[in-house]
Amino acid sequence: MRKLFKKIYNFIDKRIIVPISRMIYYISKKWKKNQGKLDKILNRPHFLIYLSLVIAVVFFLLIDSKVVTLVETEAEVIRNVPVVVNYNAEAYVVEGVPSTVDITISGRKSDIYLAKQLGEYEVVLDLSDYTASSKTHKVYFSYSKSINSLNYKLDPSYVQVSIKNKESSVFALSYDLLNIDELNSKLSVKSVSLNKSEVVVKGSNEALEQIATVKALIDLKKQDFKAAGTYDIDDVELVAYDSEGVKLNNVEIVPETTSATLVIDSYSKQVPLAVQTTGKLVAGRAIASLSIDGADNQSITIYGEKEEIDKIESVPVTINVNDEGNSNTKTYDVSITKPNGVREMSTRSVKITVTFGEEQQKTLDLPIVSTENLADGLVAMQVPNQNITIQVKGVASVIESIDSVKPVVDLSGLGVGEHEVEVKISNSDPKITYEVSSKIKIQITQAK
């Protein structure tokens, strides 16, 4: 404290007393007639102190009343100040009012700091005297000043609002499941029941005509489904959408939320792994056997929605055998890709061991082919006296065990007339290769 007072005394002495003393001394020299009287006044012990105090008070009053400004004016923007709208919400719909505005305050830095600390900003749009009209209304915002010495400016300062009569209509209620990937991968939603099938939507006639659907948004991320069972969910948000799926914010849904009952299931199915190959082996070699994790056949368990899982008969895994066959065996570490509709699998990777042997071949002559993708109203017949020659390649033990081959021709896009088409062999066994050396003629006629 002693140092503080000493600094204050030195400041007053240096900045106020000394300049004033010099000014008075200068004046005294100008008026030598009054030298004696002035000297007597100046020689009084406390005169200069009292005079300095009076001058300091005068300067304080001048600065405080802004007659003299020693501090530069500053400005700051208060963003996103909420707008309060006063109107008859039961009878009217108001459009064109922003939810927030920005306020620019300018003035002394200390006043700005105080205004920010108070934080008392209220912007009001008073529409209590307005009624519904086909025209828009230009209305200015009103606001309170927490510090009168500051200048306030709103952005925007006014809005063009549209006031319409509020109407209501009943809409069917459906649902959407949000964040379904957040659900435990071994669980799936079996069924959803909403406690309401219809809701009342209020708004202007134009807004109601835009509504295509009203949906309950069930956010699975907010729930904690740990096991299969039945769960009740409250406060499900209701949202209206237009025909393009855009959310409509200018309507009121009554009630704003609903409740739902979800049945969570854990549906699974065992399916075999189907090995597929890419690339070509070295000449004269073929795949003799395949094993998955040491077994000739391997199945995995897949989880997901029942209607999706039931469509899946096998899960493919692919290995690249290009330029292989010089060695007797090769082992592949293969990652399994989840098929569409599968949420989880019992395993994500397997080891596939392939053994190679000498390639053999035999020739098959098949007289009849099957057809597929024939357009409705047409009949297809194979032109007589045509044999289909097929070369079957693989190791001897594999090709000798072949019981039947089903050649197929694809007739998609073909009309009435005679057509030469390629023959394809449906093959799911990577140990066998089929080659068809010729095409076949098919006669297509109109069905009688």
C-alpha positions in Angstrom: 0.0 0.0 0.0 2.8 2.4 0.8 4.3 1.8 -2.6 1.0 2.4 -4.3 0.4 5.7 -2.5 3.9 6.7 -3.3 3.3 6.1 -7.0 0.0 8.0 -6.9 1.8 11.0 -5.1 4.6 10.9 -7.7 2.1 10.8 -10.5 0.1 13.8 -9.2 3.3 15.7 -8.4 4.8 15.1 -11.8 1.6 15.4 -14.0 -0.4 18.0 -12.2 1.4 20.0 -9.5 4.6 20.7 -11.5 2.8 21.8 -14.7 0.4 24.0 -12.7 3.2 25.5 -10.8 5.0 26.4 -14.0 1.9 27.9 -15.5 1.3 30.1 -12.4 5.0 31.2 -12.3 4.7 32.2 -15.9 1.5 34.2 -15.2 3.1 35.8 -12.2 5.9 37.2 -14.3 3.4 38.7 -16.7 1.6 40.6 -14.0 4.3 41.9 -11.8 2.0 44.5 -10.3 0.2 41.7 -8.5 3.5 40.0 -7.7 3.2 40.5 -4.0 -0.3 39.4 -3.7 0.3 36.3 -5.9 3.4 35.4 -4.0 1.5 35.5 -0.8 -1.2 33.1 -2.2 1.4 30.8 -3.7 3.3 30.7 -0.5 0.4 29.3 1.4 1.2 25.7 2.3 -1.9 23.9 0.8 -3.0 26.2 -1.9 -1.4 24.2 -4.8 -2.8 20.9 -3.5 -6.3 22.4 -3.3 -6.0 23.9 -6.7 -4.8 20.6 -8.2 -7.7 18.8 -6.7 -10.2 21.2 -8.1 -8.7 21.0 -11.6 -8.6 17.1 -11.4 -12.3 17.1 -10.4 -13.2 19.4 -13.3 -11.4 17.1 -15.8 -13.1 14.0 -14.4 -16.5 15.6 -14.9 -15.7 16.7 -18.4 -14.4 13.2 -19.3 -17.3 11.4 -17.7 -19.9 13.6 -19.4 -18.0 12.9 -22.7 -17.2 16.5 -23.3 -13.7 15.3 -23.4 -13.0 11.8 -24.8 -9.7 10.1 -23.9 -10.8 6.6 -25.0 -11.6 5.5 -28.5 -15.0 4.1 -29.3 -15.1 0.3 -29.9 -17.8 -2.0 -31.3 -18.7 -5.7 -30.8 -21.3 -8.0 -32.3 -23.5 -10.1 -30.1 -24.6 -13.0 -32.3 -27.6 -15.3 -32.3 -29.8 -13.3 -30.0 -33.2 -15.2 -29.8 -36.3 -13.5 -31.2 -39.5 -13.5 -29.2 -42.6 -13.2 -31.4 -45.9 -12.0 -29.8 -48.9 -13.1 -31.8 -52.1 -15.2 -31.5 -50.5 -18.7 -32.0 -53.8 -20.5 -31.9 -55.3 -18.6 -34.8 -52.4 -17.6 -37.1 -49.3 -18.9 -38.7 -46.4 -16.4 -39.0 -43.7 -17.0 -41.7 -40.6 -15.1 -42.5 -39.3 -14.5 -38.9 -35.7 -15.4 -38.2 -35.1 -17.4 -35.0 -32.2 -15.1 -34.1 -30.7 -11.7 -34.9 -27.3 -10.1 -34.4 -26.8 -7.0 -32.2 -23.9 -4.6 -32.8 -23.0 -2.5 -29.7 -20.6 0.4 -29.8 -19.2 2.7 -27.2 -16.6 2.8 -24.5 -14.8 -0.5 -23.9 -15.8 -0.5 -20.2 -19.5 -0.1 -21.1 -19.3 -2.9 -23.7 -17.7 -5.2 -21.1 -20.4 -4.4 -18.6 -23.1 -5.0 -21.2 -21.7 -8.4 -22.0 -21.5 -9.3 -18.3 -25.2 -8.4 -17.8 -26.2 -10.4 -20.9 -29.7 -8.9 -20.8 -30.6 -9.0 -24.5 -34.2 -9.4 -25.5 -35.4 -8.8 -29.1 -39.2 -8.8 -29.6 -41.3 -8.8 -32.7 -44.8 -7.6 -31.7 -47.5 -8.9 -34.1 -50.3 -8.8 -31.5 -52.2 -6.1 -33.5 -51.8 -7.9 -36.9 -54.3 -10.2 -38.6 -54.1 -12.7 -41.5 -53.6 -11.1 -44.9 -52.5 -12.1 -48.4 -49.9 -9.3 -48.2 -46.7 -9.2 -46.3 -46.1 -6.8 -43.4 -42.9 -4.8 -42.8 -42.3 -5.0 -39.0 -39.4 -3.6 -36.9 -37.9 -5.4 -34.0 -38.0 -3.8 -30.6 -35.3 -4.4 -28.0 -34.1 -3.3 -24.5 -30.9 -1.5 -23.8 -29.0 -2.8 -20.8 -26.5 0.1 -20.9 -28.0 3.4 -22.1 -24.6 4.9 -22.9 -24.0 2.4 -25.7 -25.3 2.5 -29.3 -27.3 -0.6 -30.4 -27.9 -1.7 -34.0 -29.8 -4.8 -35.0 -29.1 -7.0 -38.1 -31.7 -7.3 -39.5 -33.6 -4.3 -38.0 -36.9 -5.4 -39.6 -38.5 -8.3 -41.4 -41.2 -8.9 -44.0 -43.6 -11.3 -42.4 -46.5 -13.2 -43.8 -49.5 -13.9 -41.5 -51.9 -16.6 -42.5 -54.9 -18.4 -40.9 -53.9 -21.6 -39.1 -55.6 -24.8 -40.4 -55.4 -28.4 -39.4 -55.5 -31.8 -41.1 -55.1 -35.4 -40.1 -52.2 -37.5 -41.5 -51.2 -41.1 -41.2 -48.1 -41.8 -39.1 -45.3 -44.0 -40.2 -41.8 -44.5 -38.8 -38.1 -44.4 -39.7 -35.3 -46.2 -37.9 -32.3 -44.0 -37.4 -28.7 -45.1 -36.8 -29.5 -48.8 -37.3 -25.8 -49.5 -37.6 -25.5 -48.5 -33.9 -27.6 -51.5 -33.0 -25.7 -54.6 -31.7 -24.6 -56.4 -34.8 -26.2 -59.7 -33.7 -29.6 -58.0 -33.1 -32.2 -56.8 -35.5 -35.5 -55.0 -35.3 -38.3 -57.6 -35.9 -41.3 -55.2 -35.6 -42.3 -51.7 -34.6 -45.6 -50.6 -33.1 -46.5 -46.9 -32.7 -49.1 -45.9 -30.1 -50.8 -43.6 -32.7 -51.6 -44.3 -36.3 -52.7 -40.7 -37.1 -51.7 -37.2 -35.9 -53.1 -33.7 -36.4 -50.9 -31.3 -38.2 -51.5 -27.5 -38.0 -50.3 -24.8 -40.4 -51.2 -22.6 -43.3 -53.1 -24.2 -46.1 -50.0 -23.9 -48.4 -47.8 -25.7 -45.8 -50.3 -28.5 -45.3 -50.5 -29.1 -49.0 -46.7 -29.7 -49.1 -46.8 -32.5 -46.6 -46.2 -36.0 -48.1 -45.5 -38.0 -45.0 -45.4 -37.7 -41.3 -42.9 -40.0 -39.6 -41.8 -41.0 -36.1 -38.0 -40.9 -36.0 -36.8 -43.8 -33.8 -33.1 -43.2 -33.0 -31.6 -46.6 -32.1 -28.4 -44.8 -31.0 -30.2 -43.4 -28.0 -31.4 -46.8 -26.8 -29.5 -49.6 -25.1 -30.6 -52.8 -26.6 -28.4 -55.5 -25.1 -30.5 -58.6 -25.9 -33.6 -59.8 -27.8 -36.8 -58.7 -26.2 -39.6 -56.1 -26.3 -38.8 -52.5 -25.5 -41.0 -49.4 -24.9 -39.7 -46.1 -26.1 -41.1 -42.7 -25.1 -40.7 -39.2 -26.6 -40.2 -40.3 -30.2 -39.9 -37.2 -32.3 -42.5 -36.6 -35.1 -41.4 -34.9 -38.3 -43.3 -33.9 -41.5 -41.6 -34.2 -44.9 -42.5 -33.0 -48.4 -42.5 -35.2 -51.5 -38.7 -34.7 -51.9 -37.9 -35.8 -48.4 -37.2 -32.3 -47.1 -38.2 -31.6 -43.5 -40.9 -29.0 -43.1 -40.4 -26.6 -40.2 -43.4 -24.4 -40.8 -46.0 -26.8 -39.5 -47.1 -27.9 -36.0 -47.6 -31.6 -35.2 -50.0 -32.4 -32.4 -48.8 -34.1 -30.3 -45.1 -33.3 -30.9 -43.9 -36.8 -29.8 -45.3 -40.3 -29.5 -44.2 -43.6 -28.0 -43.3 -46.9 -29.7 -42.8 -50.6 -28.9 -39.9 -52.3 -30.6 -39.5 -56.1 -30.7 -35.8 -56.8 -31.0 -34.8 -60.2 -32.4 -31.6 -62.1 -33.0 -32.1 -63.9 -36.2 -29.3 -66.1 -37.6 -28.8 -68.8 -40.3 -26.0 -71.2 -41.1 -24.8 -71.0 -44.7 -21.8 -72.7 -46.5 -18.8 -70.8 -47.8 -18.5 -70.9 -51.6 -14.9 -70.7 -52.8 -14.4 -68.8 -56.1 -11.2 -68.3 -58.0 -9.7 -65.6 -60.2 -6.8 -65.9 -62.6 -5.5 -68.9 -64.5 -3.3 -71.8 -63.3 -0.1 -72.6 -65.1 -0.7 -74.9 -68.2 -1.4 -78.5 -67.4 -2.3 -78.0 -63.7 -5.7 -78.1 -62.0 -7.1 -77.8 -58.5 -7.3 -81.2 -56.9 -8.9 -80.3 -53.6 -9.9 -77.3 -51.4 -10.1 -77.2 -47.6 -11.4 -74.4 -45.4 -9.8 -74.2 -41.9 -8.9 -77.9 -42.4 -12.4 -79.1 -43.4 -13.7 -80.0 -46.8 -16.9 -78.0 -46.2 -17.2 -75.0 -43.9 -20.3 -73.1 -42.8 -20.6 -69.8 -41.0 -23.5 -68.2 -39.1 -24.8 -64.9 -40.4 -27.0 -62.4 -38.5 -29.5 -59.8 -39.8 -33.1 -59.1 -40.8 -35.0 -62.3 -41.5 -36.2 -61.3 -44.9 -32.7 -60.4 -46.0 -31.0 -63.4 -44.4 -33.4 -65.9 -45.9 -32.4 -64.8 -49.4 -28.7 -65.9 -48.9 -27.8 -69.5 -49.7 -24.0 -69.2 -49.4 -21.3 -66.6 -48.7 -18.6 -66.3 -51.4 -14.8 -66.2 -50.6 -12.4 -65.5 -53.5 -8.8 -66.6 -54.0 -6.4 -65.6 -56.7 -4.8 -68.7 -58.4 -3.1 -66.8 -61.3 0.1 -68.6 -62.3 -0.2 -71.1 -59.4 0.1 -74.9 -59.7 3.9 -75.4 -59.8 3.9 -76.2 -56.1 1.7 -79.0 -54.6 -0.1 -76.8 -52.1 -0.8 -73.2 -51.3 -2.5 -71.6 -48.3 -4.5 -68.4 -48.5 -5.5 -66.1 -45.6 -8.9 -64.8 -46.8 -11.1 -62.0 -45.4 -14.8 -62.7 -45.8 -16.8 -59.8 -47.2 -20.3 -59.4 -45.6 -23.0 -59.8 -48.2 -25.7 -57.1 -48.4 -28.2 -57.5 -45.6 -25.9 -59.3 -43.3 -25.1 -57.4 -40.0 -22.7 -59.9 -38.4 -20.9 -63.1 -39.2 -19.6 -65.7 -36.8 -16.1 -65.4 -38.4 -14.5 -62.7 -40.6 -11.6 -64.7 -42.0 -10.6 -68.3 -42.9 -7.6 -70.2 -44.2 -8.1 -71.9 -47.5 -5.6 -74.7 -48.5 -5.5 -75.6 -52.1 -3.8 -78.7 -53.5 -2.8 -79.0 -57.2 -2.5 -81.9 -59.6 -2.1 -82.9 -63.2 -4.9 -81.6 -65.4 -7.0 -84.2 -67.4 -9.9 -83.6 -69.7 -12.8 -85.4 -71.2 -15.3 -84.6 -73.9 -19.1 -84.6 -73.4 -21.7 -84.5 -76.1 -25.0 -83.1 -74.9 -28.1 -83.0 -77.2 -30.3 -80.7 -75.2 -29.9 -77.3 -73.6 -32.1 -75.3 -71.2 -33.3 -71.8 -71.9 -33.7 -68.8 -69.6 -34.9 -65.2 -69.7 -37.3 -65.8 -72.6 -39.8 -63.0 -73.0 -43.5 -63.7 -72.1 -45.6 -64.9 -75.0 -42.8 -66.6 -76.8 -41.8 -70.3 -77.2 -38.2 -71.4 -77.9 -37.1 -74.7 -79.6 -33.7 -76.0 -80.3 -33.0 -76.5 -84.0 -32.8 -80.3 -84.5 -29.6 -82.4 -85.1 -27.3 -80.3 -83.0 -24.9 -81.7 -80.5 -23.2 -79.5 -77.9 -19.6 -80.5 -77.4 -18.2 -79.6 -74.0 -14.6 -80.1 -72.8 -14.4 -80.8 -69.0 -11.0 -80.1 -67.4 -9.7 -81.0 -64.0 -7.7 -83.7 -62.2 -8.8 -87.2 -63.0 -10.5 -88.0 -59.7 -12.7 -84.8 -60.1 -13.8 -85.1 -63.7 -14.6 -88.8 -63.4 -17.1 -88.0 -60.6 -19.1 -85.6 -62.7 -22.7 -87.0 -62.9 -24.4 -84.3 -65.0 -23.8 -81.0 -66.7 -26.6 -78.4 -67.4 -25.9 -76.3 -70.4 -28.0 -73.1 -70.6 -28.6 -70.5 -73.3 -29.6 -66.9 -72.4 -32.5 -65.6 -74.6 -32.9 -62.2 -73.0 -33.7 -59.5 -75.6 -34.4 -62.0 -78.4 -37.6 -62.0 -80.4 -39.3 -64.3 -83.0 -36.9 -65.9 -85.4 -33.9 -68.2 -85.5 -30.9 -67.1 -83.4 -27.4 -68.4 -82.9 -26.5 -68.2 -79.2 -23.7 -69.1 -76.9 -24.0 -72.0 -74.5 -23.0 -71.5 -70.9 -22.4 -74.0 -68.2 -23.5 -73.2 -64.6 -20.5 -74.1 -62.5 -20.0 -73.5 -58.8 -17.0 -75.9 -58.4 -13.6 -74.1 -58.7 -12.0 -77.6 -59.3 -13.7 -77.9 -62.7 -13.4 -75.9 -65.9 -15.9 -76.2 -68.8 -15.2 -75.1 -72.3 -17.9 -75.0 -75.0 -16.5 -74.9 -78.5 -19.5 -74.0 -80.6 -22.8 -72.1 -80.5 -26.3 -73.5 -80.9 -29.3 -72.4 -83.0 -32.6 -71.6 -81.3 -35.9 -71.1 -83.0 -38.2 -68.6 -81.3 -41.9 -68.5 -82.2 -45.0 -66.8 -80.9 -46.9 -68.8 -78.3 -50.3 -70.0 -79.5 
